[in-house]
C-alpha cells in the first residue's frame, strides 16, 4: 500500500515537472519571437520536437489524429523515459478545440512528410525497418485483409479458433526489410532442429496487431488484448525441421496466450510440400513409424501460407515445422494474448468460468505495463507441460 502511494506521488510529481518544463520552454519561445506568424512557427517547432518520438516509436499513425489517439491510450510508452514528452503535450492534447482544427502554419501533407521522415530516421537508427503507414486498425480495416479458416477436422480445442491464415498482412517490401534485419542479427542459436533468434519489440508487436486485430475472434466474450512482444525469428535451412509438438502457454498478469502466431517472411515450397507448418493427423502412418511427416501426406494438413501472411492456430494442436526443400524458411513467432479469467487457476486448456469483462481485463493488462519502469512483458511462461515447446 505504501509502495503504491509512493509510486502515485512520483507519477504526479513527474507529470507536474514535465508540464512545468514544457510551459517554461513555451514561454521562452514566445518571448523571443515577435508577431503571430513567428509565434505560430515557434509553436509548430516545439510541437514537432516533442511529438515525433512518441507517435513514431510506438506505431501510431504519423498524423495529428495519431497523436490524439496516443494521448487517449494506455501502453508501455507511458513508462518510457525516452518519450516522456507525452506529458509535455498534455496542454495541447487535452484541449478539444485544438484537436479539431489544423496545426497553425502547416498543412497535413507537410506534417505527414516531416513526421514520416523522422520516423524512418528513428527506426533506421534502432536497426528495425519501418512498417509503412497507414496502419490498419479496427476503425480503418483494409478490406483485402481477411481471415481464412483452415479445416483441421480432427482437432478439438479450447481456443478462439483451430487454424486460420491472414494473407497480405505485410507488403513484399516489408517482408524483405524484416527478413534482412533478421538475417543481420548475431544472436542466432540452434534449437529444436532449426535456428532461432529471440528479441523483444513492443513497437513491432503493436504495428502488426493493429493490422490484424479486427480479424482475430473473441473467446467466451473476451477480445484479445494484443500480441506478445517477446518474439523470435525462426530460420529453417536444408536439414532443419521441427518435429510434431504442441506450443506452450505464456501468462503474464491478467493475460495469457491462447493462439500461436507465425508471421511468414517466406512461402512454402509448393512442389515439395516443405518449408511450412503442418498439422499432424492422429492417423498419420509416417509419424507413427518415423516420428515426423515431411513429404506429401493425404492425412495431415499444410497451412496455405505465403510470404507476408500471418498464421494463427490453437496452441494445443499438434503441428510440425516441415523441412524446406527448395528455399529457406523464415518466420517471426509470437502469441495472441487474451484476458485471463479471474477464477481460472487450472492448467492450460482447462475450462474457466467467471471471466472479467474484456474492457476491464484489457485495461488492467495495459495498466500494469506503466506501473514499473523495469517491467518486461510476456517473458515468463506458466503451466507448461513437459511435452510443450516454445518456438513452434
Helices and strands as residue ranges (DSSP letters): H 2-32, H 36-57, H 64-71, G 76-79, G 81-83, H 85-88, H 90-93, H 96-99, H 108-126, E 147-149, E 163-166, H 172-183, E 189-191, E 194-200, H 202-212, E 224-227, E 230-236, E 242-247, E 251-252, E 255-264, E 277-279, H 285-290, E 301-302, E 310-314, E 319-321, E 329-339, H 358-368, E 388-389
